[in-house]
Amino acid sequence: MSKTTWKPGNMVYPVPAVMVSCGNNEENYNIITIAWTGTICTNPPMAYISIRPERHSYDIIKETGEFVINLTTEQLTYATDYCGVKSGRDVNKFKEMKLTPKKATQVSAPLIDESPVNIECKLKEIVELGSHHMFIGEVVAVNVDDYYMDEKGKFHLDKAKPITYSHGQYYSLKESIGHFGYSVKKKKTKKKKKK
C-alpha cells in the first residue's frame, strides 16, 4: 500500500462536535462549538475541551470555572455550525438559534435543553498548549433526555441521531457494526437434546 507523508497535524477523525454552554447569568450566557473534546478519566469522571484564547467563551469559562458539554444531533447541526462561526461578542446564540437555556443541577452555566445529553463540568485546570488551551473539567452531573430512555432504564443515544466532525464536514452516524467485547465473546452452542 502506497502512503503519502504530510507535515505533522491532527488527523484523529472523526471527533465529536459539541456545543459548550457557559456563563453564570442570562447576560453572559454563551455557546461555543468545540471539536477538540473528549473523556480523559473515569474515576473521578473528567473531560476536556480545548479553546483558542481569543474566543469569547475562553474568558467566561476561565472566570466562572464551569461549563456544560452538550452533545449534538442531526437536528442541531445548523445551530452547531452557527455557534462555531459566530461570536458571542456580537450575537446572543441562544436567541438566534432558538435554543433553550435550562438551569443545570450542579453548575451555574446553563444546559442546552434541546441537547439529548448535557455534561456539567467544574474547571480543575487549564493547560496552555499552544494554539489551544485545554480546559480540564471534573464531571459533576450528566443529564439525559428521558425521551431516549427505554422501559428497562437503558439510554439510546443512537435514536437522537448524534453527529461527528471530520475535516470541516459534519457527518451523521448510521448503524452499529459491533459492540464492546464482541470480538472475543464466546459463541453460544446449541445443546443436544437427550434421547
C-alpha positions in Angstrom: 0.0 0.0 0.0 1.4 3.4 -1.0 1.5 6.2 1.6 1.9 10.0 1.3 3.6 11.8 4.2 2.1 15.1 5.3 3.5 17.6 7.8 2.5 17.0 11.4 -1.1 17.7 12.2 -4.2 16.5 13.9 -5.7 13.5 12.0 -7.6 11.8 14.7 -11.0 11.9 13.0 -13.9 11.8 13.3 -14.4 13.7 16.5 -17.5 14.8 18.4 -19.0 18.1 17.5 -20.4 19.5 20.8 -21.9 22.8 21.9 -20.3 24.0 25.1 -22.5 26.4 27.1 -21.1 28.8 29.7 -21.8 31.8 31.8 -23.3 32.4 35.2 -26.3 34.7 34.4 -28.5 35.3 31.4 -26.5 38.4 30.4 -23.3 36.4 29.8 -24.7 33.0 28.7 -22.8 31.8 25.6 -22.4 28.8 23.4 -19.2 27.7 21.6 -18.9 24.8 19.3 -15.9 22.5 20.1 -14.5 19.6 18.2 -11.4 19.2 20.4 -13.1 17.4 23.3 -13.2 14.1 25.0 -13.0 11.8 28.0 -9.7 11.8 30.0 -10.5 9.9 33.2 -13.2 7.5 34.5 -12.7 7.9 38.2 -13.0 10.7 39.0 -15.0 11.4 35.8 -13.2 14.0 33.8 -13.5 15.5 30.3 -11.7 18.3 28.5 -12.4 21.0 25.9 -9.6 22.9 24.1 -10.3 26.5 23.2 -8.3 29.2 21.5 -7.6 32.1 24.0 -9.1 34.7 21.6 -12.5 33.0 21.7 -15.2 34.9 23.6 -16.1 31.8 25.8 -12.4 31.4 26.9 -12.6 34.2 29.4 -16.1 33.3 30.5 -15.1 29.8 31.4 -11.8 30.9 33.0 -13.7 33.4 35.2 -16.7 31.2 36.2 -14.8 27.9 36.4 -17.8 26.0 34.9 -19.1 24.8 31.6 -21.5 22.3 30.1 -20.7 19.9 27.2 -23.9 19.4 25.2 -24.0 16.6 22.7 -25.3 17.5 19.3 -27.7 15.8 16.8 -28.6 15.9 13.2 -31.5 18.2 14.1 -28.9 20.5 15.9 -26.4 20.6 13.0 -27.2 24.1 11.8 -27.1 25.5 15.3 -23.9 23.6 16.0 -22.2 25.2 13.0 -23.6 28.7 13.7 -22.3 28.6 17.3 -18.9 27.7 16.0 -18.6 30.6 13.5 -20.4 33.4 15.2 -19.0 35.2 18.2 -21.0 35.7 21.4 -19.5 39.2 21.5 -21.8 40.0 18.6 -24.9 37.8 18.9 -27.0 36.0 21.5 -26.6 32.5 20.2 -29.4 31.1 22.4 -31.8 33.6 21.0 -30.6 33.5 17.4 -30.7 29.7 17.2 -33.9 29.4 19.3 -32.2 27.2 21.8 -33.4 27.0 25.4 -31.1 27.7 28.3 -32.1 25.4 31.2 -30.9 25.6 34.8 -28.2 23.0 35.5 -28.2 20.9 38.6 -24.6 21.5 39.8 -23.1 24.4 37.9 -24.3 28.0 37.1 -23.7 27.5 33.3 -26.9 26.6 31.5 -27.8 23.4 29.8 -29.0 23.5 26.2 -32.4 21.9 26.7 -32.6 20.6 23.1 -29.4 18.5 23.5 -30.0 14.8 24.4 -27.0 14.8 26.8 -25.7 17.6 29.0 -22.4 17.0 30.9 -21.9 19.5 33.7 -18.3 20.3 34.4 -16.3 22.2 37.1 -12.9 23.5 35.8 -10.0 21.8 37.5 -7.1 23.1 35.4 -6.1 25.0 32.3 -3.1 23.6 30.4 -1.6 26.1 28.0 -0.6 24.1 25.0 -0.1 26.5 22.1 -2.9 27.5 19.7 -5.4 26.0 22.1 -5.5 25.8 25.9 -7.0 22.6 27.4 -9.7 23.1 30.0 -9.9 20.0 32.2 -13.2 19.7 33.9 -14.5 17.3 36.5 -17.9 15.9 35.5 -20.3 16.7 38.4 -23.6 15.7 36.7 -24.9 14.2 33.5 -28.4 15.0 32.3 -30.1 12.8 29.7 -33.3 13.3 27.8 -36.0 10.9 29.1 -37.3 10.5 25.6 -34.4 8.3 24.7 -34.8 6.0 27.8 -36.5 2.6 27.4 -38.7 0.8 29.9 -35.6 -1.0 31.3 -33.7 2.2 32.0 -31.3 1.9 29.1 -30.4 5.1 27.3 -30.5 5.0 23.4 -28.3 7.9 22.2 -28.4 6.4 18.7 -32.1 7.4 18.4 -31.1 11.0 18.9 -29.0 10.8 15.8 -25.7 12.2 17.0 -23.2 13.9 14.7 -19.5 14.0 14.3 -17.0 16.3 12.6 -14.2 15.5 10.2 -12.0 17.8 8.1 -14.6 20.7 8.0 -17.6 18.4 7.5 -20.4 17.2 9.8 -21.4 13.6 9.5 -24.3 11.5 10.8 -23.8 8.1 12.4 -25.7 5.3 10.6 -25.7 2.0 12.3 -23.9 -0.1 14.9 -21.4 -2.6 13.5 -20.4 -4.2 16.7 -20.4 -3.8 20.5 -17.6 -3.6 23.0 -16.2 -7.1 23.5 -18.0 -8.8 20.6 -14.6 -9.9 19.1 -13.9 -12.1 22.0 -17.4 -13.2 23.0 -17.9 -16.9 23.1 -20.4 -18.2 20.6 -23.4 -19.9 22.1 -23.5 -23.6 21.2 -26.8 -25.4 20.8 -27.3 -28.1 23.5 -28.0 -31.5 22.2 -31.3 -32.9 23.2 -31.2 -36.1 25.3 -32.8 -39.1 23.7 
